[in-house]
């Protein structure tokens, strides 16, 4: 059952008590956690009222509610319709020809939390953009992994989730296969990982590997994706493509001098969304820029410092139909 608090536009869902073997918590009395969560989310009691009713301290109520959410019995998510309908969203769609834009208010107290706010809202929005039988291509990086982590279980019938680029060492969890696998689990979709390195030592090895039947089949699924989820990286000195060694940090300025401002699935683009060919291009295995264009649905998640420039480049290049971002990035996009 579900309730909605109009004042905060927060939707809360509470599940019935899971069986011990399903939750992995063993045989124990979970009734205090469930009772506290029920009274708070369903009956609308505040923490002091719950403490009095259950004859426990207010601190215990806080702990019970936190534990119920940690175990996944209670899910709180933003009502994305609120953000889709606001003025910035309408202006973005009008200015850039987007189908929809979700704009999340900035956290004025801590800018570092903006990424988490945007990815959480995008995670709640994504299942509504999917339909049974879709092939969803998924990119990599901190933004996409954060989205996958914050997604709640929302099965999509006959969904296939496809890794858009080969594997490359990355920060824990940020690798392409981790992003794809985790999101497929949350959406209850069939997962197709691309079981090859993103970057090979030579073009000849790259070409030979692409001809292997199992790899060719995976690349075929990649090319057939009708919907994609991605972030457009930056071309600064500490960018993701530099940290993962895809592009040498000493060479990144060479590409920015040639106009590179963004990165889509490891491939560089200029301000108009045109390719900036890197020396590594012919040794890479993954989705091409041409394959990323003109999708039925292409959700760009733009969050964090400096992302307005790369987001604008991706939009200009025809890579984006739907945008999830923060209000500060939205204003920056609209300012020029």
Secondary structure as GFF3:
##gff-version 3
##sequence-region A 1 336
A	DSSP	beta_strand	2	5	.	.	.	ID=ss1
A	DSSP	beta_strand	10	14	.	.	.	ID=ss2
A	DSSP	alpha_helix	20	23	.	.	.	ID=ss3
A	DSSP	alpha_helix	31	37	.	.	.	ID=ss4
A	DSSP	pi_helix	38	42	.	.	.	ID=ss5
A	DSSP	alpha_helix	47	54	.	.	.	ID=ss6
A	DSSP	alpha_helix	58	70	.	.	.	ID=ss7
A	DSSP	beta_strand	74	78	.	.	.	ID=ss8
A	DSSP	alpha_helix	80	84	.	.	.	ID=ss9
A	DSSP	alpha_helix	87	96	.	.	.	ID=ss10
A	DSSP	beta_strand	100	104	.	.	.	ID=ss11
A	DSSP	three_ten_helix	111	113	.	.	.	ID=ss12
A	DSSP	alpha_helix	114	126	.	.	.	ID=ss13
A	DSSP	three_ten_helix	127	129	.	.	.	ID=ss14
A	DSSP	beta_strand	135	138	.	.	.	ID=ss15
A	DSSP	alpha_helix	142	150	.	.	.	ID=ss16
A	DSSP	beta_strand	160	163	.	.	.	ID=ss17
A	DSSP	alpha_helix	176	187	.	.	.	ID=ss18
A	DSSP	beta_strand	190	192	.	.	.	ID=ss19
A	DSSP	alpha_helix	203	210	.	.	.	ID=ss20
A	DSSP	alpha_helix	213	223	.	.	.	ID=ss21
A	DSSP	beta_strand	227	230	.	.	.	ID=ss22
A	DSSP	beta_strand	232	233	.	.	.	ID=ss23
A	DSSP	alpha_helix	240	243	.	.	.	ID=ss24
A	DSSP	alpha_helix	252	257	.	.	.	ID=ss25
A	DSSP	beta_strand	262	264	.	.	.	ID=ss26
A	DSSP	beta_strand	267	269	.	.	.	ID=ss27
A	DSSP	beta_strand	275	276	.	.	.	ID=ss28
A	DSSP	three_ten_helix	281	283	.	.	.	ID=ss29
A	DSSP	alpha_helix	289	292	.	.	.	ID=ss30
A	DSSP	beta_strand	297	302	.	.	.	ID=ss31
A	DSSP	alpha_helix	307	316	.	.	.	ID=ss32
A	DSSP	beta_strand	322	326	.	.	.	ID=ss33
A	DSSP	alpha_helix	327	335	.	.	.	ID=ss34
###
